[in-house]
Amino acid sequence: MLAFETNCHIFDGCGFPAPGLNSFLFEPLFTVGGIEFNKPMLLAVLTTVIVIGFFWAAFGRAKVVPGKLQMVGEAGYDFVRRGIVYDSLGKKEGEKYVPFMVSLFFFVWIMNLWSIIPVAQFPVTSIIAFPAALALIVYVLWMYLTFKKHGFVGGLKNITGYDKSLGPILPLAVVLEFFSNVIIRPFTHAVRLFANMFAGHLLILMFTIASWYLLNGIGIAYAGVSFVMTVVMTAFELFIQAVQAYVFVLLATNYVQGALAEHH
């Protein structure tokens, strides 16, 4: 719900139209091949087009002396490569995973950014299905690399933290590690991103609607304060959007690092 979608103001005898789950539900915009597309789905598709289009334009005809677009692309690519992947996996082992992690970072970041883009004004990652799908991809990669690197028995030891030196508490430790790695880890990976984007969008909506609601009589003075908070929260959300994309990819690289690590 947007602020101007209601004519309710303070002192008009109506209550504050607080945003809720209805702000995250969307009717289908159109149907393609029997598939109904709503606003978040459309924004996700646009995100894919933007990410692919940007890097295609930046590196499709790469030059030794880069132009402005190529320089921006190289800066973003290098940030993920050196700042996240190399730090976790090292240059030699990590290079093969750089394209995936770069794609993941910018895909998550742009989906977050839609929250502050006029007309769109909605973070796609505040719908749990999108972070869950991305976390599932990382989870499958992690499991695949674990068993490919260590074999079936070694892979089980890797994800359960099997260590004979634990003695009598070994069974308990194995159960806890298995539960933590196989169930809790992918769940928290998805929910961390979802919860932050959900809460941030809700706060921006709250202050935006409050600014509109208070535009009546003496409430105008309070509307100004609410509007300032809207601007502050939007600026803060810009920071959080980038941080959450960074954290999501950082965790993904840490999972890959754990899959490739030698079990002791």
C-alpha positions as CSV (number, residue, x, y, z in Angstrom):
1,M,0.0,0.0,0.0
2,L,1.3,3.5,-0.9
3,A,0.6,6.6,1.2
4,F,-1.6,8.3,-1.5
5,E,-3.8,5.2,-1.8
6,T,-5.8,6.3,1.2
7,N,-7.6,9.6,1.9
8,C,-7.5,9.0,5.6
9,H,-5.9,11.8,7.7
10,I,-5.6,12.4,11.4
11,F,-8.6,14.2,13.0
12,D,-10.9,12.9,10.2
13,G,-12.3,10.3,12.5
14,C,-10.4,7.4,10.9
15,G,-7.7,5.3,12.3
16,F,-4.1,5.1,11.1
17,P,-3.9,2.8,8.0
18,A,-0.9,0.8,9.3
19,P,0.9,-1.3,6.7
20,G,0.8,-5.1,7.2
21,L,1.0,-8.3,5.2
22,N,-1.3,-6.8,2.7
23,S,1.6,-4.6,1.6
24,F,3.5,-7.7,0.4
25,L,0.6,-9.3,-1.5
26,F,0.2,-8.5,-5.2
27,E,-2.4,-9.4,-7.8
28,P,-1.2,-10.8,-11.2
29,L,-0.2,-8.1,-13.6
30,F,-0.4,-10.3,-16.7
31,T,-0.1,-13.9,-17.8
32,V,2.5,-15.4,-20.1
33,G,2.1,-19.0,-21.2
34,G,-0.2,-19.8,-18.4
35,I,2.2,-18.3,-15.8
36,E,0.8,-15.3,-13.9
37,F,3.4,-12.5,-13.3
38,N,2.9,-10.2,-10.3
39,K,5.0,-7.2,-9.4
40,P,7.8,-9.1,-7.4
41,M,8.2,-11.6,-10.2
42,L,8.4,-8.9,-12.9
43,L,11.0,-7.1,-10.8
44,A,13.0,-10.3,-10.5
45,V,13.0,-10.8,-14.3
46,L,14.0,-7.1,-14.8
47,T,16.8,-7.7,-12.3
48,T,18.1,-10.6,-14.4
49,V,17.9,-8.5,-17.5
50,I,19.7,-5.6,-15.9
51,V,22.6,-7.7,-14.4
52,I,23.1,-9.6,-17.6
53,G,22.8,-6.5,-19.8
54,F,25.2,-4.4,-17.7
55,F,28.0,-7.0,-17.7
56,W,27.4,-7.7,-21.3
57,A,27.7,-4.0,-22.1
58,A,30.7,-3.6,-19.8
59,F,32.7,-6.6,-21.0
60,G,31.2,-7.7,-24.3
61,R,33.9,-5.7,-26.1
62,A,36.4,-5.2,-23.4
63,K,39.4,-2.9,-24.2
64,V,42.9,-2.7,-22.8
65,V,42.1,0.9,-21.9
66,P,38.7,0.6,-20.4
67,G,35.8,3.0,-21.0
68,K,33.7,4.4,-18.1
69,L,31.2,1.5,-18.2
70,Q,34.0,-1.1,-18.3
71,M,35.7,0.6,-15.4
72,V,32.5,0.5,-13.3
73,G,32.1,-3.2,-14.2
74,E,35.7,-4.0,-13.4
75,A,35.4,-2.2,-10.0
76,G,32.2,-4.2,-9.1
77,Y,33.7,-7.5,-10.3
78,D,37.0,-6.9,-8.5
79,F,35.2,-5.9,-5.3
80,V,33.5,-9.3,-5.1
81,R,36.5,-11.2,-6.4
82,R,39.1,-9.8,-4.0
83,G,37.0,-8.6,-1.1
84,I,34.9,-11.7,-0.7
85,V,36.0,-14.7,-2.8
86,Y,39.8,-14.5,-2.5
87,D,39.6,-13.7,1.2
88,S,37.6,-16.8,1.9
89,L,38.9,-19.3,-0.7
90,G,42.2,-17.9,-1.8
91,K,43.1,-16.9,-5.3
92,K,43.9,-20.3,-6.8
93,E,40.9,-22.2,-5.4
94,G,38.5,-19.3,-5.5
95,E,38.9,-18.1,-9.1
96,K,36.5,-20.7,-10.6
97,Y,33.7,-19.5,-8.2
98,V,34.1,-15.8,-8.9
99,P,31.6,-15.5,-11.8
100,F,28.9,-17.2,-9.7
101,M,29.5,-15.1,-6.7
102,V,29.6,-11.9,-8.7
103,S,26.3,-12.8,-10.3
104,L,24.8,-13.7,-6.9
105,F,26.0,-10.4,-5.3
106,F,24.6,-8.1,-8.0
107,F,21.4,-10.1,-8.4
108,V,20.7,-9.8,-4.6
109,W,21.7,-6.2,-4.5
110,I,19.6,-5.1,-7.4
111,M,16.6,-7.0,-6.0
112,N,17.1,-5.2,-2.7
113,L,17.5,-1.8,-4.5
114,W,14.0,-1.9,-6.0
115,S,12.8,-0.8,-2.5
116,I,13.8,2.8,-3.1
117,I,13.3,3.0,-6.9
118,P,10.2,5.1,-7.8
119,V,7.2,3.2,-9.1
120,A,8.8,-0.1,-8.1
121,Q,9.2,0.7,-4.4
122,F,9.4,-2.9,-3.3
123,P,12.4,-5.1,-2.4
124,V,11.9,-8.5,-4.1
125,T,13.9,-10.2,-1.4
126,S,11.2,-9.4,1.2
127,I,9.2,-12.2,-0.4
128,I,10.7,-15.4,1.3
129,A,10.5,-17.5,-1.9
130,F,13.3,-15.5,-3.6
131,P,15.9,-15.7,-0.8
132,A,14.9,-19.3,-0.3
133,A,15.5,-20.2,-3.9
134,L,18.9,-18.5,-3.9
135,A,19.9,-20.2,-0.6
136,L,18.8,-23.5,-2.1
137,I,21.2,-23.0,-5.1
138,V,24.1,-22.3,-2.7
139,Y,23.0,-25.3,-0.5
140,V,23.1,-27.7,-3.5
141,L,26.5,-26.4,-4.6
142,W,27.8,-26.8,-1.0
143,M,26.6,-30.4,-0.8
144,Y,27.8,-31.3,-4.3
145,L,31.3,-29.9,-3.5
146,T,31.4,-31.6,-0.1
147,F,30.7,-35.1,-1.4
148,K,32.7,-34.6,-4.6
149,K,35.8,-33.5,-2.6
150,H,35.6,-36.1,0.3
151,G,33.5,-38.9,-1.0
152,F,30.4,-40.2,0.7
153,V,31.9,-41.2,4.0
154,G,34.2,-38.3,4.1
155,G,31.4,-35.9,3.2
156,L,29.3,-37.2,6.0
157,K,32.2,-36.6,8.4
158,N,32.6,-33.1,7.0
159,I,29.0,-32.0,7.6
160,T,28.6,-33.8,11.0
161,G,32.0,-32.7,12.4
162,Y,32.9,-36.3,13.2
163,D,35.9,-36.4,15.5
164,K,36.8,-39.4,17.6
165,S,38.6,-37.2,20.1
166,L,35.3,-36.0,21.3
167,G,34.8,-39.3,23.1
168,P,31.5,-39.9,24.8
169,I,29.9,-36.7,23.5
170,L,30.6,-37.7,19.9
171,P,27.0,-38.9,19.2
172,L,25.5,-35.8,20.6
173,A,28.0,-33.5,18.7
174,V,27.3,-35.4,15.4
175,V,23.5,-35.0,15.7
176,L,23.8,-31.3,16.6
177,E,26.3,-30.6,13.8
178,F,24.2,-32.5,11.2
179,F,21.0,-30.6,12.3
180,S,22.9,-27.3,12.3
181,N,24.6,-27.8,8.9
182,V,21.9,-29.6,6.9
183,I,18.7,-27.8,8.2
184,I,19.6,-24.6,10.2
185,R,22.3,-23.2,8.0
186,P,20.3,-23.0,4.7
187,F,17.3,-21.8,6.6
188,T,19.1,-18.9,8.3
189,H,20.9,-18.1,5.1
190,A,17.6,-17.3,3.5
191,V,15.8,-15.8,6.5
192,R,18.6,-13.4,7.3
193,L,18.2,-11.7,3.9
194,F,14.4,-11.9,3.9
195,A,13.9,-10.6,7.5
196,N,16.1,-7.6,7.0
197,M,14.5,-6.6,3.7
198,F,11.0,-7.3,5.1
199,A,11.5,-5.2,8.2
200,G,13.3,-2.3,6.3
201,H,10.5,-2.0,3.8
202,L,7.8,-2.1,6.5
203,L,9.6,0.7,8.4
204,I,9.8,2.9,5.3
205,L,6.1,2.3,4.6
206,M,5.2,3.1,8.1
207,F,6.9,6.5,8.1
208,T,5.7,7.3,4.6
209,I,2.1,6.6,5.3
210,A,2.4,8.4,8.7
211,S,3.7,11.5,6.8
212,W,0.5,11.5,4.6
213,Y,-1.8,10.6,7.5
214,L,-0.6,13.5,9.6
215,L,-1.1,16.1,6.9
216,N,-4.1,17.7,8.5
217,G,-4.5,20.6,11.0
218,I,-1.8,20.8,13.7
219,G,-0.6,17.3,12.6
220,I,1.3,19.0,9.7
221,A,4.1,19.8,12.2
222,Y,4.4,16.1,13.0
223,A,4.2,15.1,9.3
224,G,7.4,17.0,8.7
225,V,9.2,15.0,11.4
226,S,7.8,11.8,10.0
227,F,9.0,12.8,6.5
228,V,12.5,13.4,7.8
229,M,12.4,9.9,9.3
230,T,11.3,8.5,5.9
231,V,14.4,10.1,4.3
232,V,16.7,8.9,7.1
233,M,15.3,5.3,6.9
234,T,15.6,5.3,3.1
235,A,19.3,6.4,3.3
236,F,19.9,3.7,6.0
237,E,18.1,1.1,3.9
238,L,20.5,1.9,1.0
239,F,23.3,0.9,3.3
240,I,21.5,-2.2,4.6
241,Q,20.7,-3.4,1.0
242,A,24.4,-3.5,0.1
243,V,25.4,-5.0,3.4
244,Q,22.8,-7.8,3.0
245,A,24.0,-8.6,-0.5
246,Y,27.6,-8.7,0.8
247,V,26.7,-11.0,3.8
248,F,24.7,-13.4,1.6
249,V,27.6,-13.9,-0.8
250,L,30.1,-14.0,2.1
251,L,28.2,-16.8,3.7
252,A,28.0,-18.6,0.3
253,T,31.8,-18.5,-0.1
254,N,32.2,-19.6,3.5
255,Y,30.0,-22.7,2.8
256,V,32.1,-23.5,-0.3
257,Q,35.3,-23.0,1.7
258,G,33.9,-25.5,4.3
259,A,33.1,-28.0,1.6
260,L,36.6,-27.9,0.2
261,A,38.4,-27.9,3.6
262,E,40.2,-31.0,4.6
263,H,38.5,-32.9,7.4
264,H,40.6,-33.5,10.5
